[in-house]
Amino acid sequence: MPHLIKHPLALHVITRLREKTTKPAEFRSLCHHLSMLLALEATRDLAMREVAVNTPLEACIGHELARPLVVVPILRAGLGMVEPIVAMFPDVSVGYIGLERDHETAMARNYYCKMPPLAGTRVMVVDPMLATGGSAVQAIDVVKQKGGGEICMLNVVAAPEGVKAIEDAHPDVPIYTCALDRALNDKKYILPGLGDFGDRLYGT
């Protein structure tokens, strides 16, 4: 089962995202907030190391993150989740995977891939909607092929079918989401969902 973000703010924001009258500018702001909450939850167990620092009064021991992070959005909707993660963490690189969904077959085609070095990092693959799971499984395949070992998946909304696809293909990859919805319709869209995330994010 995925890790569900149950913070009251997450519940409030996901409700506003679902509302069909929410305008793109507000939609982007709400996506920003949820991405922060997802990233914080997904990084609770990050390795730390002790460091010596000097305060204005005396020396003391502090802590810093022990390994870099990589965030990999699945284009294009995943781009909306990148900026808040990059802004929060001190040592983060960004990779990109372009997967285009065929609306007739619901299958994804890989049209772009660019990755930073992944060895020794925590990789967060981000995509707002986890529907069939096909794109997510392909993206995780690519990350592993490029050397990623410690991977997690971040989604705003997930369907049971997509969760099962990741769990079957990549049982070592935890899923973090703000909502586990009912099912997919016959066109492979999430119900109740919130529509096409990329279209609503960018107004196109």
ZAKE-236364 format. One record per residue (C-alpha): residue in one letter; chain; x, y, z. Coordinates in Angstrom, 1 decimal, decimal comma. Layout:
REM ZAKE-236364
<node><timi>A</timi><nuza>A</nuza><east>X</east><north>Y</north><up>Z</up></node>
...
REM end
This chain:
REM ZAKE-236364
<node><timi>M</timi><nuza>A</nuza><east>0,0</east><north>0,0</north><up>0,0</up></node>
<node><timi>P</timi><nuza>A</nuza><east>1,2</east><north>3,5</north><up>-0,7</up></node>
<node><timi>H</timi><nuza>A</nuza><east>2,1</east><north>6,0</north><up>2,0</up></node>
<node><timi>L</timi><nuza>A</nuza><east>-0,9</east><north>8,4</north><up>2,2</up></node>
<node><timi>I</timi><nuza>A</nuza><east>-0,3</east><north>12,0</north><up>3,3</up></node>
<node><timi>K</timi><nuza>A</nuza><east>-3,0</east><north>12,7</north><up>5,8</up></node>
<node><timi>H</timi><nuza>A</nuza><east>-2,0</east><north>16,2</north><up>6,9</up></node>
<node><timi>P</timi><nuza>A</nuza><east>-5,1</east><north>18,4</north><up>7,2</up></node>
<node><timi>L</timi><nuza>A</nuza><east>-3,5</east><north>20,9</north><up>4,7</up></node>
<node><timi>A</timi><nuza>A</nuza><east>-3,0</east><north>18,1</north><up>2,2</up></node>
<node><timi>L</timi><nuza>A</nuza><east>-6,7</east><north>17,1</north><up>2,5</up></node>
<node><timi>H</timi><nuza>A</nuza><east>-7,7</east><north>20,8</north><up>2,0</up></node>
<node><timi>V</timi><nuza>A</nuza><east>-5,4</east><north>21,3</north><up>-1,0</up></node>
<node><timi>I</timi><nuza>A</nuza><east>-6,4</east><north>18,1</north><up>-2,8</up></node>
<node><timi>T</timi><nuza>A</nuza><east>-10,1</east><north>19,1</north><up>-2,5</up></node>
<node><timi>R</timi><nuza>A</nuza><east>-9,3</east><north>22,5</north><up>-4,2</up></node>
<node><timi>L</timi><nuza>A</nuza><east>-7,3</east><north>20,7</north><up>-6,9</up></node>
<node><timi>R</timi><nuza>A</nuza><east>-10,3</east><north>18,4</north><up>-7,7</up></node>
<node><timi>E</timi><nuza>A</nuza><east>-12,7</east><north>21,4</north><up>-8,1</up></node>
<node><timi>K</timi><nuza>A</nuza><east>-13,2</east><north>21,9</north><up>-11,8</up></node>
<node><timi>T</timi><nuza>A</nuza><east>-13,5</east><north>25,7</north><up>-11,5</up></node>
<node><timi>T</timi><nuza>A</nuza><east>-10,0</east><north>26,1</north><up>-10,0</up></node>
<node><timi>K</timi><nuza>A</nuza><east>-8,0</east><north>28,3</north><up>-12,3</up></node>
<node><timi>P</timi><nuza>A</nuza><east>-4,5</east><north>27,4</north><up>-13,6</up></node>
<node><timi>A</timi><nuza>A</nuza><east>-2,7</east><north>30,0</north><up>-11,4</up></node>
<node><timi>E</timi><nuza>A</nuza><east>-4,3</east><north>28,7</north><up>-8,2</up></node>
<node><timi>F</timi><nuza>A</nuza><east>-3,8</east><north>25,1</north><up>-9,4</up></node>
<node><timi>R</timi><nuza>A</nuza><east>-0,1</east><north>25,7</north><up>-9,8</up></node>
<node><timi>S</timi><nuza>A</nuza><east>0,1</east><north>27,2</north><up>-6,3</up></node>
<node><timi>L</timi><nuza>A</nuza><east>-1,8</east><north>24,2</north><up>-4,8</up></node>
<node><timi>C</timi><nuza>A</nuza><east>0,5</east><north>21,8</north><up>-6,6</up></node>
<node><timi>H</timi><nuza>A</nuza><east>3,5</east><north>23,6</north><up>-5,1</up></node>
<node><timi>H</timi><nuza>A</nuza><east>2,1</east><north>23,1</north><up>-1,6</up></node>
<node><timi>L</timi><nuza>A</nuza><east>1,3</east><north>19,4</north><up>-2,1</up></node>
<node><timi>S</timi><nuza>A</nuza><east>4,7</east><north>18,7</north><up>-3,6</up></node>
<node><timi>M</timi><nuza>A</nuza><east>6,4</east><north>20,2</north><up>-0,5</up></node>
<node><timi>L</timi><nuza>A</nuza><east>4,3</east><north>18,0</north><up>1,7</up></node>
<node><timi>L</timi><nuza>A</nuza><east>5,0</east><north>14,9</north><up>-0,4</up></node>
<node><timi>A</timi><nuza>A</nuza><east>8,8</east><north>15,6</north><up>-0,5</up></node>
<node><timi>L</timi><nuza>A</nuza><east>9,0</east><north>16,1</north><up>3,3</up></node>
<node><timi>E</timi><nuza>A</nuza><east>7,2</east><north>12,9</north><up>4,0</up></node>
<node><timi>A</timi><nuza>A</nuza><east>9,3</east><north>10,9</north><up>1,5</up></node>
<node><timi>T</timi><nuza>A</nuza><east>12,6</east><north>12,2</north><up>3,0</up></node>
<node><timi>R</timi><nuza>A</nuza><east>11,9</east><north>11,6</north><up>6,7</up></node>
<node><timi>D</timi><nuza>A</nuza><east>14,5</east><north>8,8</north><up>6,8</up></node>
<node><timi>L</timi><nuza>A</nuza><east>17,3</east><north>10,6</north><up>4,9</up></node>
<node><timi>A</timi><nuza>A</nuza><east>20,7</east><north>9,7</north><up>6,2</up></node>
<node><timi>M</timi><nuza>A</nuza><east>22,4</east><north>12,4</north><up>8,3</up></node>
<node><timi>R</timi><nuza>A</nuza><east>26,0</east><north>13,1</north><up>9,4</up></node>
<node><timi>E</timi><nuza>A</nuza><east>27,4</east><north>15,1</north><up>12,2</up></node>
<node><timi>V</timi><nuza>A</nuza><east>29,3</east><north>18,3</north><up>11,5</up></node>
<node><timi>A</timi><nuza>A</nuza><east>31,1</east><north>20,8</north><up>13,8</up></node>
<node><timi>V</timi><nuza>A</nuza><east>29,8</east><north>24,4</north><up>13,6</up></node>
<node><timi>N</timi><nuza>A</nuza><east>30,6</east><north>27,6</north><up>15,4</up></node>
<node><timi>T</timi><nuza>A</nuza><east>27,7</east><north>29,6</north><up>16,6</up></node>
<node><timi>P</timi><nuza>A</nuza><east>28,2</east><north>33,3</north><up>17,6</up></node>
<node><timi>L</timi><nuza>A</nuza><east>28,7</east><north>32,0</north><up>21,2</up></node>
<node><timi>E</timi><nuza>A</nuza><east>30,4</east><north>28,6</north><up>21,0</up></node>
<node><timi>A</timi><nuza>A</nuza><east>31,2</east><north>25,5</north><up>19,0</up></node>
<node><timi>C</timi><nuza>A</nuza><east>28,6</east><north>22,8</north><up>18,7</up></node>
<node><timi>I</timi><nuza>A</nuza><east>27,7</east><north>19,7</north><up>16,8</up></node>
<node><timi>G</timi><nuza>A</nuza><east>25,0</east><north>19,9</north><up>14,1</up></node>
<node><timi>H</timi><nuza>A</nuza><east>23,7</east><north>17,7</north><up>11,4</up></node>
<node><timi>E</timi><nuza>A</nuza><east>23,6</east><north>17,8</north><up>7,6</up></node>
<node><timi>L</timi><nuza>A</nuza><east>22,2</east><north>15,6</north><up>4,9</up></node>
<node><timi>A</timi><nuza>A</nuza><east>24,6</east><north>12,8</north><up>4,1</up></node>
<node><timi>R</timi><nuza>A</nuza><east>23,8</east><north>12,2</north><up>0,5</up></node>
<node><timi>P</timi><nuza>A</nuza><east>22,5</east><north>14,3</north><up>-2,5</up></node>
<node><timi>L</timi><nuza>A</nuza><east>19,0</east><north>14,1</north><up>-3,8</up></node>
<node><timi>V</timi><nuza>A</nuza><east>17,8</east><north>13,7</north><up>-7,4</up></node>
<node><timi>V</timi><nuza>A</nuza><east>14,3</east><north>14,6</north><up>-8,5</up></node>
<node><timi>V</timi><nuza>A</nuza><east>13,1</east><north>13,1</north><up>-11,8</up></node>
<node><timi>P</timi><nuza>A</nuza><east>9,9</east><north>14,5</north><up>-13,2</up></node>
<node><timi>I</timi><nuza>A</nuza><east>8,0</east><north>12,6</north><up>-15,8</up></node>
<node><timi>L</timi><nuza>A</nuza><east>7,3</east><north>15,2</north><up>-18,5</up></node>
<node><timi>R</timi><nuza>A</nuza><east>5,3</east><north>17,3</north><up>-18,8</up></node>
<node><timi>A</timi><nuza>A</nuza><east>3,0</east><north>17,4</north><up>-15,7</up></node>
<node><timi>G</timi><nuza>A</nuza><east>5,8</east><north>16,3</north><up>-13,4</up></node>
<node><timi>L</timi><nuza>A</nuza><east>7,5</east><north>19,6</north><up>-14,0</up></node>
<node><timi>G</timi><nuza>A</nuza><east>5,0</east><north>21,3</north><up>-11,7</up></node>
<node><timi>M</timi><nuza>A</nuza><east>6,4</east><north>19,3</north><up>-8,7</up></node>
<node><timi>V</timi><nuza>A</nuza><east>10,1</east><north>20,1</north><up>-9,3</up></node>
<node><timi>E</timi><nuza>A</nuza><east>10,5</east><north>23,7</north><up>-8,1</up></node>
<node><timi>P</timi><nuza>A</nuza><east>9,4</east><north>23,3</north><up>-4,5</up></node>
<node><timi>I</timi><nuza>A</nuza><east>11,6</east><north>20,3</north><up>-4,0</up></node>
<node><timi>V</timi><nuza>A</nuza><east>14,6</east><north>22,1</north><up>-5,5</up></node>
<node><timi>A</timi><nuza>A</nuza><east>13,9</east><north>25,1</north><up>-3,4</up></node>
<node><timi>M</timi><nuza>A</nuza><east>13,8</east><north>23,1</north><up>-0,1</up></node>
<node><timi>F</timi><nuza>A</nuza><east>16,8</east><north>20,9</north><up>-0,3</up></node>
<node><timi>P</timi><nuza>A</nuza><east>20,5</east><north>22,1</north><up>-0,4</up></node>
<node><timi>D</timi><nuza>A</nuza><east>22,0</east><north>19,4</north><up>-2,7</up></node>
<node><timi>V</timi><nuza>A</nuza><east>19,5</east><north>18,4</north><up>-5,4</up></node>
<node><timi>S</timi><nuza>A</nuza><east>19,9</east><north>17,6</north><up>-9,1</up></node>
<node><timi>V</timi><nuza>A</nuza><east>17,2</east><north>17,3</north><up>-11,7</up></node>
<node><timi>G</timi><nuza>A</nuza><east>16,8</east><north>14,5</north><up>-14,3</up></node>
<node><timi>Y</timi><nuza>A</nuza><east>14,1</east><north>14,4</north><up>-17,0</up></node>
<node><timi>I</timi><nuza>A</nuza><east>12,1</east><north>11,6</north><up>-18,5</up></node>
<node><timi>G</timi><nuza>A</nuza><east>9,7</east><north>12,3</north><up>-21,4</up></node>
<node><timi>L</timi><nuza>A</nuza><east>6,9</east><north>9,8</north><up>-21,7</up></node>
<node><timi>E</timi><nuza>A</nuza><east>4,0</east><north>10,6</north><up>-24,0</up></node>
<node><timi>R</timi><nuza>A</nuza><east>0,7</east><north>8,8</north><up>-23,4</up></node>
<node><timi>D</timi><nuza>A</nuza><east>-1,2</east><north>7,4</north><up>-26,4</up></node>
<node><timi>H</timi><nuza>A</nuza><east>-4,8</east><north>8,3</north><up>-25,6</up></node>
<node><timi>E</timi><nuza>A</nuza><east>-6,1</east><north>5,3</north><up>-27,6</up></node>
<node><timi>T</timi><nuza>A</nuza><east>-3,9</east><north>2,6</north><up>-26,1</up></node>
<node><timi>A</timi><nuza>A</nuza><east>-3,0</east><north>4,4</north><up>-22,8</up></node>
<node><timi>M</timi><nuza>A</nuza><east>0,6</east><north>3,2</north><up>-23,4</up></node>
<node><timi>A</timi><nuza>A</nuza><east>3,5</east><north>5,6</north><up>-23,0</up></node>
<node><timi>R</timi><nuza>A</nuza><east>6,3</east><north>6,3</north><up>-25,5</up></node>
<node><timi>N</timi><nuza>A</nuza><east>9,7</east><north>7,4</north><up>-24,2</up></node>
<node><timi>Y</timi><nuza>A</nuza><east>10,8</east><north>10,4</north><up>-26,2</up></node>
<node><timi>Y</timi><nuza>A</nuza><east>13,4</east><north>12,1</north><up>-23,9</up></node>
<node><timi>C</timi><nuza>A</nuza><east>15,8</east><north>11,1</north><up>-21,1</up></node>
<node><timi>K</timi><nuza>A</nuza><east>18,5</east><north>13,2</north><up>-19,4</up></node>
<node><timi>M</timi><nuza>A</nuza><east>20,0</east><north>12,1</north><up>-16,1</up></node>
<node><timi>P</timi><nuza>A</nuza><east>22,6</east><north>13,4</north><up>-13,7</up></node>
<node><timi>P</timi><nuza>A</nuza><east>24,9</east><north>10,9</north><up>-11,9</up></node>
<node><timi>L</timi><nuza>A</nuza><east>22,6</east><north>8,7</north><up>-9,8</up></node>
<node><timi>A</timi><nuza>A</nuza><east>25,0</east><north>6,5</north><up>-7,8</up></node>
<node><timi>G</timi><nuza>A</nuza><east>24,8</east><north>7,2</north><up>-4,1</up></node>
<node><timi>T</timi><nuza>A</nuza><east>21,8</east><north>9,4</north><up>-4,3</up></node>
<node><timi>R</timi><nuza>A</nuza><east>18,1</east><north>9,3</north><up>-3,2</up></node>
<node><timi>V</timi><nuza>A</nuza><east>16,0</east><north>9,6</north><up>-6,3</up></node>
<node><timi>M</timi><nuza>A</nuza><east>12,5</east><north>10,9</north><up>-6,2</up></node>
<node><timi>V</timi><nuza>A</nuza><east>10,5</east><north>10,1</north><up>-9,4</up></node>
<node><timi>V</timi><nuza>A</nuza><east>7,6</east><north>12,6</north><up>-9,5</up></node>
<node><timi>D</timi><nuza>A</nuza><east>4,4</east><north>12,5</north><up>-11,6</up></node>
<node><timi>P</timi><nuza>A</nuza><east>1,1</east><north>14,0</north><up>-10,3</up></node>
<node><timi>M</timi><nuza>A</nuza><east>-1,2</east><north>11,2</north><up>-11,6</up></node>
<node><timi>L</timi><nuza>A</nuza><east>-0,5</east><north>7,5</north><up>-11,1</up></node>
<node><timi>A</timi><nuza>A</nuza><east>-3,1</east><north>5,9</north><up>-13,4</up></node>
<node><timi>T</timi><nuza>A</nuza><east>-2,3</east><north>2,6</north><up>-15,1</up></node>
<node><timi>G</timi><nuza>A</nuza><east>1,3</east><north>2,8</north><up>-13,7</up></node>
<node><timi>G</timi><nuza>A</nuza><east>2,8</east><north>2,2</north><up>-17,1</up></node>
<node><timi>S</timi><nuza>A</nuza><east>4,7</east><north>5,5</north><up>-17,3</up></node>
<node><timi>A</timi><nuza>A</nuza><east>5,9</east><north>5,2</north><up>-13,7</up></node>
<node><timi>V</timi><nuza>A</nuza><east>7,2</east><north>1,7</north><up>-14,2</up></node>
<node><timi>Q</timi><nuza>A</nuza><east>9,0</east><north>2,7</north><up>-17,4</up></node>
<node><timi>A</timi><nuza>A</nuza><east>10,5</east><north>5,7</north><up>-15,6</up></node>
<node><timi>I</timi><nuza>A</nuza><east>11,7</east><north>3,6</north><up>-12,7</up></node>
<node><timi>D</timi><nuza>A</nuza><east>13,1</east><north>1,1</north><up>-15,1</up></node>
<node><timi>V</timi><nuza>A</nuza><east>15,2</east><north>3,9</north><up>-16,7</up></node>
<node><timi>V</timi><nuza>A</nuza><east>16,3</east><north>5,3</north><up>-13,3</up></node>
<node><timi>K</timi><nuza>A</nuza><east>17,6</east><north>1,8</north><up>-12,3</up></node>
<node><timi>Q</timi><nuza>A</nuza><east>19,3</east><north>1,3</north><up>-15,7</up></node>
<node><timi>K</timi><nuza>A</nuza><east>21,1</east><north>4,6</north><up>-15,1</up></node>
<node><timi>G</timi><nuza>A</nuza><east>22,4</east><north>3,6</north><up>-11,7</up></node>
<node><timi>G</timi><nuza>A</nuza><east>19,7</east><north>4,7</north><up>-9,3</up></node>
<node><timi>G</timi><nuza>A</nuza><east>19,4</east><north>2,4</north><up>-6,3</up></node>
<node><timi>E</timi><nuza>A</nuza><east>17,4</east><north>4,2</north><up>-3,7</up></node>
<node><timi>I</timi><nuza>A</nuza><east>14,2</east><north>5,3</north><up>-5,4</up></node>
<node><timi>C</timi><nuza>A</nuza><east>10,8</east><north>6,5</north><up>-4,3</up></node>
<node><timi>M</timi><nuza>A</nuza><east>7,7</east><north>7,6</north><up>-6,3</up></node>
<node><timi>L</timi><nuza>A</nuza><east>5,7</east><north>10,7</north><up>-5,5</up></node>
<node><timi>N</timi><nuza>A</nuza><east>2,2</east><north>11,3</north><up>-6,8</up></node>
<node><timi>V</timi><nuza>A</nuza><east>-0,6</east><north>13,7</north><up>-6,0</up></node>
<node><timi>V</timi><nuza>A</nuza><east>-3,4</east><north>11,2</north><up>-6,9</up></node>
<node><timi>A</timi><nuza>A</nuza><east>-3,0</east><north>7,5</north><up>-7,4</up></node>
<node><timi>A</timi><nuza>A</nuza><east>-5,3</east><north>4,7</north><up>-8,7</up></node>
<node><timi>P</timi><nuza>A</nuza><east>-5,2</east><north>1,2</north><up>-7,3</up></node>
<node><timi>E</timi><nuza>A</nuza><east>-4,3</east><north>-0,1</north><up>-10,7</up></node>
<node><timi>G</timi><nuza>A</nuza><east>-1,2</east><north>2,1</north><up>-10,8</up></node>
<node><timi>V</timi><nuza>A</nuza><east>-0,1</east><north>1,2</north><up>-7,3</up></node>
<node><timi>K</timi><nuza>A</nuza><east>-0,4</east><north>-2,5</north><up>-8,1</up></node>
<node><timi>A</timi><nuza>A</nuza><east>1,7</east><north>-2,0</north><up>-11,3</up></node>
<node><timi>I</timi><nuza>A</nuza><east>4,6</east><north>-0,4</north><up>-9,4</up></node>
<node><timi>E</timi><nuza>A</nuza><east>4,3</east><north>-2,9</north><up>-6,5</up></node>
<node><timi>D</timi><nuza>A</nuza><east>4,5</east><north>-5,8</north><up>-9,0</up></node>
<node><timi>A</timi><nuza>A</nuza><east>7,3</east><north>-4,4</north><up>-11,1</up></node>
<node><timi>H</timi><nuza>A</nuza><east>9,3</east><north>-2,6</north><up>-8,4</up></node>
<node><timi>P</timi><nuza>A</nuza><east>8,4</east><north>-3,8</north><up>-4,9</up></node>
<node><timi>D</timi><nuza>A</nuza><east>11,4</east><north>-2,0</north><up>-3,5</up></node>
<node><timi>V</timi><nuza>A</nuza><east>10,1</east><north>1,4</north><up>-4,5</up></node>
<node><timi>P</timi><nuza>A</nuza><east>7,8</east><north>3,1</north><up>-1,9</up></node>
<node><timi>I</timi><nuza>A</nuza><east>4,9</east><north>5,2</north><up>-3,2</up></node>
<node><timi>Y</timi><nuza>A</nuza><east>3,9</east><north>8,5</north><up>-1,5</up></node>
<node><timi>T</timi><nuza>A</nuza><east>0,6</east><north>10,0</north><up>-2,5</up></node>
<node><timi>C</timi><nuza>A</nuza><east>-2,0</east><north>12,5</north><up>-1,2</up></node>
<node><timi>A</timi><nuza>A</nuza><east>-5,0</east><north>10,4</north><up>-2,4</up></node>
<node><timi>L</timi><nuza>A</nuza><east>-5,8</east><north>6,8</north><up>-3,4</up></node>
<node><timi>D</timi><nuza>A</nuza><east>-8,8</east><north>7,1</north><up>-5,6</up></node>
<node><timi>R</timi><nuza>A</nuza><east>-11,4</east><north>4,6</north><up>-6,6</up></node>
<node><timi>A</timi><nuza>A</nuza><east>-10,5</east><north>3,2</north><up>-10,0</up></node>
<node><timi>L</timi><nuza>A</nuza><east>-9,8</east><north>3,9</north><up>-13,7</up></node>
<node><timi>N</timi><nuza>A</nuza><east>-12,6</east><north>4,5</north><up>-16,2</up></node>
<node><timi>D</timi><nuza>A</nuza><east>-12,7</east><north>2,8</north><up>-19,6</up></node>
<node><timi>K</timi><nuza>A</nuza><east>-10,3</east><north>5,5</north><up>-21,0</up></node>
<node><timi>K</timi><nuza>A</nuza><east>-7,8</east><north>4,9</north><up>-18,2</up></node>
<node><timi>Y</timi><nuza>A</nuza><east>-8,5</east><north>8,2</north><up>-16,4</up></node>
<node><timi>I</timi><nuza>A</nuza><east>-8,6</east><north>8,2</north><up>-12,6</up></node>
<node><timi>L</timi><nuza>A</nuza><east>-12,0</east><north>8,4</north><up>-10,9</up></node>
<node><timi>P</timi><nuza>A</nuza><east>-12,9</east><north>10,7</north><up>-9,2</up></node>
<node><timi>G</timi><nuza>A</nuza><east>-9,5</east><north>12,2</north><up>-10,1</up></node>
<node><timi>L</timi><nuza>A</nuza><east>-9,1</east><north>15,8</north><up>-11,1</up></node>
<node><timi>G</timi><nuza>A</nuza><east>-9,0</east><north>15,7</north><up>-14,9</up></node>
<node><timi>D</timi><nuza>A</nuza><east>-5,8</east><north>16,1</north><up>-17,0</up></node>
<node><timi>F</timi><nuza>A</nuza><east>-3,2</east><north>17,5</north><up>-14,6</up></node>
<node><timi>G</timi><nuza>A</nuza><east>-1,0</east><north>18,9</north><up>-17,2</up></node>
<node><timi>D</timi><nuza>A</nuza><east>-3,8</east><north>20,7</north><up>-19,0</up></node>
<node><timi>R</timi><nuza>A</nuza><east>-5,1</east><north>22,2</north><up>-15,7</up></node>
<node><timi>L</timi><nuza>A</nuza><east>-1,6</east><north>23,1</north><up>-14,6</up></node>
<node><timi>Y</timi><nuza>A</nuza><east>-0,7</east><north>25,0</north><up>-17,8</up></node>
<node><timi>G</timi><nuza>A</nuza><east>-4,1</east><north>26,0</north><up>-19,1</up></node>
<node><timi>T</timi><nuza>A</nuza><east>-3,6</east><north>24,1</north><up>-22,3</up></node>
REM end
